[in-house]
């Protein structure tokens, strides 16, 4: 099952890191929001086992 949510007109960025292998195994996503602190409401309703983090830009920087 795929998850997608879109909308809004701001310039906020969110990064989703999705990993899989040739055997078809897929790890739960790692979601990075553009924020100073993680809002716990952002962690509800996503795929089971997802991990969440924040960065100033919403990008993977290291």
N, CA, C and O of each residue as an XYZ file, in Angstrom:
248
protein
N       0.843     -1.171      0.000
C       0.000      0.000      0.000
C       0.890      1.236      0.000
O       1.863      1.299      0.751
N       0.573      2.194     -0.814
C       1.341      3.439     -0.903
C       0.608      4.545     -0.160
O      -0.622      4.559     -0.101
N       1.367      5.460      0.399
C       0.808      6.602      1.107
C       1.238      7.864      0.387
O       2.394      7.997     -0.016
N       0.314      8.781      0.229
C       0.652     10.054     -0.386
C      -0.260     11.115      0.193
O      -1.463     10.903      0.350
N       0.319     12.250      0.505
C      -0.475     13.377      0.943
C       0.132     14.608      0.318
O       1.345     14.806      0.386
N      -0.682     15.432     -0.285
C      -0.170     16.643     -0.904
C      -1.145     17.776     -0.645
O      -2.284     17.562     -0.232
N      -0.677     18.965     -0.895
C      -1.532     20.121     -0.711
C      -0.763     21.269     -0.123
O       0.414     21.134      0.213
N      -1.409     22.378      0.000
C      -0.768     23.566      0.536
C       0.005     24.293     -0.541
O       0.255     23.756     -1.620
N       0.377     25.510     -0.237
C       1.094     26.307     -1.223
C       2.382     26.889     -0.661
O       3.018     27.718     -1.311
N       2.777     26.470      0.533
C       3.990     26.996      1.141
C       5.234     26.342      0.577
O       5.156     25.488     -0.306
N       6.375     26.748      1.093
C       7.650     26.201      0.642
C       8.258     25.318      1.722
O       9.451     25.426      2.006
N       7.470     24.459      2.321
C       7.969     23.506      3.301
C       8.423     22.252      2.577
O       7.807     21.833      1.597
N       9.500     21.657      3.061
C      10.024     20.457      2.434
C       9.983     19.292      3.406
O      10.212     19.450      4.605
N       9.689     18.127      2.869
C       9.705     16.885      3.620
C      10.452     15.865      2.781
O      10.212     15.749      1.579
N      11.356     15.125      3.408
C      12.114     14.093      2.714
C      11.662     12.727      3.205
O      11.491     12.519      4.407
N      11.470     11.797      2.279
C      11.158     10.409      2.622
C      12.291      9.538      2.109
O      12.583      9.534      0.913
N      12.924      8.806      3.000
C      13.980      7.870      2.623
C      13.358      6.482      2.590
O      12.914      5.964      3.614
N      13.332      5.887      1.406
C      12.731      4.569      1.210
C      13.834      3.623      0.738
O      14.555      3.934     -0.210
N      13.966      2.475      1.392
C      15.021      1.519      1.042
C      14.414      0.152      0.741
O      13.513     -0.313      1.439
N      14.923     -0.471     -0.301
C      14.501     -1.819     -0.658
C      15.664     -2.563     -1.289
O      16.703     -1.970     -1.581
N      15.491     -3.862     -1.501
C      16.558     -4.644     -2.116
C      16.013     -5.492     -3.260
O      14.812     -5.491     -3.527
N      16.898     -6.209     -3.927
C      16.522     -7.004     -5.093
C      15.585     -8.153     -4.740
O      14.878     -8.662     -5.611
N      15.570     -8.567     -3.484
C      14.677     -9.645     -3.050
C      13.257     -9.138     -2.810
O      12.362     -9.923     -2.496
N      13.048     -7.827     -2.958
C      11.722     -7.256     -2.783
C      11.395     -6.841     -1.364
O      10.261     -6.463     -1.071
N      12.384     -6.908     -0.476
C      12.158     -6.482      0.909
C      12.246     -4.958      0.975
O      13.156     -4.353      0.409
N      11.301     -4.358      1.663
C      11.268     -2.899      1.781
C      11.239     -2.529      3.256
O      10.423     -3.042      4.021
N      12.140     -1.628      3.646
C      12.169     -1.139      5.024
C      11.106     -0.064      5.211
O      10.720      0.599      4.249
N      10.632      0.113      6.436
C       9.704      1.218      6.689
C      10.386      2.553      6.365
O      11.604      2.666      6.499
N       9.629      3.551      5.949
C      10.224      4.829      5.558
C      10.778      5.621      6.740
O      10.341      5.470      7.880
N      11.752      6.467      6.424
C      12.318      7.427      7.369
C      11.921      8.799      6.849
O      12.348      9.193      5.764
N      11.117      9.527      7.598
C      10.544     10.801      7.166
C      11.239     11.939      7.905
O      11.360     11.910      9.130
N      11.697     12.949      7.152
C      12.358     14.116      7.739
C      11.542     15.358      7.393
O      11.377     15.703      6.223
N      11.040     16.019      8.422
C      10.252     17.236      8.246
C      11.126     18.470      8.418
O      12.127     18.439      9.133
N      10.742     19.548      7.763
C      11.397     20.838      7.932
C      10.793     21.509      9.163
O       9.694     22.062      9.102
N      11.523     21.456     10.284
C      11.018     22.024     11.535
C      12.128     22.049     12.574
O      13.175     21.425     12.398
N      11.889     22.769     13.649
C      12.826     22.796     14.779
C      12.550     21.649     15.748
O      13.466     21.156     16.406
N      11.291     21.226     15.836
C      10.903     20.139     16.746
C       9.845     19.284     16.054
O       9.076     19.778     15.229
N       9.814     18.018     16.391
C       8.866     17.084     15.793
C       7.507     17.212     16.475
O       7.399     17.067     17.692
N       6.485     17.482     15.691
C       5.111     17.515     16.177
C       4.604     16.071     16.166
O       4.572     15.445     15.107
N       4.213     15.539     17.302
C       3.805     14.135     17.380
C       2.618     13.810     16.480
O       2.454     12.656     16.084
N       1.793     14.789     16.148
C       0.666     14.539     15.241
C       1.152     14.130     13.849
O       0.429     13.446     13.125
N       2.362     14.538     13.464
C       2.910     14.177     12.156
C       3.257     12.695     12.077
O       3.457     12.168     10.983
N       3.330     12.019     13.214
C       3.741     10.615     13.233
C       2.559      9.649     13.193
O       2.766      8.437     13.154
N       1.341     10.149     13.201
C       0.155      9.292     13.216
C      -0.331      8.999     11.801
O      -0.303      9.876     10.937
N      -0.775      7.767     11.565
C      -1.438      7.422     10.316
C      -0.533      7.004      9.175
O      -1.023      6.716      8.083
N       0.762      6.961      9.391
C       1.680      6.548      8.327
C       1.890      5.048      8.323
O       1.260      4.325      9.094
N       2.768      4.584      7.464
C       3.066      3.151      7.407
C       3.621      2.638      8.736
O       4.334      3.356      9.436
N       3.296      1.416      9.071
C       3.770      0.794     10.304
C       5.294      0.743     10.338
O       5.927      0.396      9.341
N       5.880      1.086     11.475
C       7.328      1.023     11.642
C       8.084      2.236     11.150
O       9.313      2.254     11.220
N       7.399      3.250     10.656
C       8.067      4.455     10.146
C       8.864      5.145     11.242
O       8.508      5.081     12.419
N       9.952      5.809     10.842
C      10.754      6.629     11.750
C      10.635      8.076     11.300
O      10.448      8.352     10.115
N      10.743      8.998     12.248
C      10.545     10.410     11.955
C      11.652     11.246     12.573
O      12.178     10.913     13.635
N      12.001     12.340     11.895
C      13.013     13.268     12.393
C      12.722     14.651     11.807
O      11.839     14.807     10.964
N      13.474     15.645     12.266
C      13.367     17.002     11.732
C      14.755     17.524     11.394
O      15.754     17.076     11.956
N      14.805     18.474     10.471
C      16.022     19.225     10.179
C      15.590     20.635      9.800
O      14.422     20.861      9.485
N      16.511     21.574      9.826
C      16.162     22.959      9.501
C      15.572     23.089      8.101
O      14.669     23.897      7.880
N      16.077     22.297      7.152
C      15.627     22.414      5.766
C      14.609     21.350      5.368
O      13.904     21.521      4.373
N      14.518     20.255      6.125
C      13.689     19.129      5.722
C      14.429     18.178      4.802
O      13.854     17.203      4.319
N      15.698     18.454      4.558
C      16.522     17.626      3.679
C      17.466     16.769      4.506
O      17.685     17.035      5.687
N      18.027     15.733      3.876
C      19.096     14.951      4.491
C      20.383     15.732      4.260
O      20.786     15.942      3.116
N      21.031     16.164      5.341
C      22.196     17.039      5.188
C      23.505     16.400      5.631
O      24.567     16.974      5.394
N      23.465     15.241      6.261
C      24.714     14.583      6.659
C      24.668     13.115      6.327
O      25.630     12.393      6.588
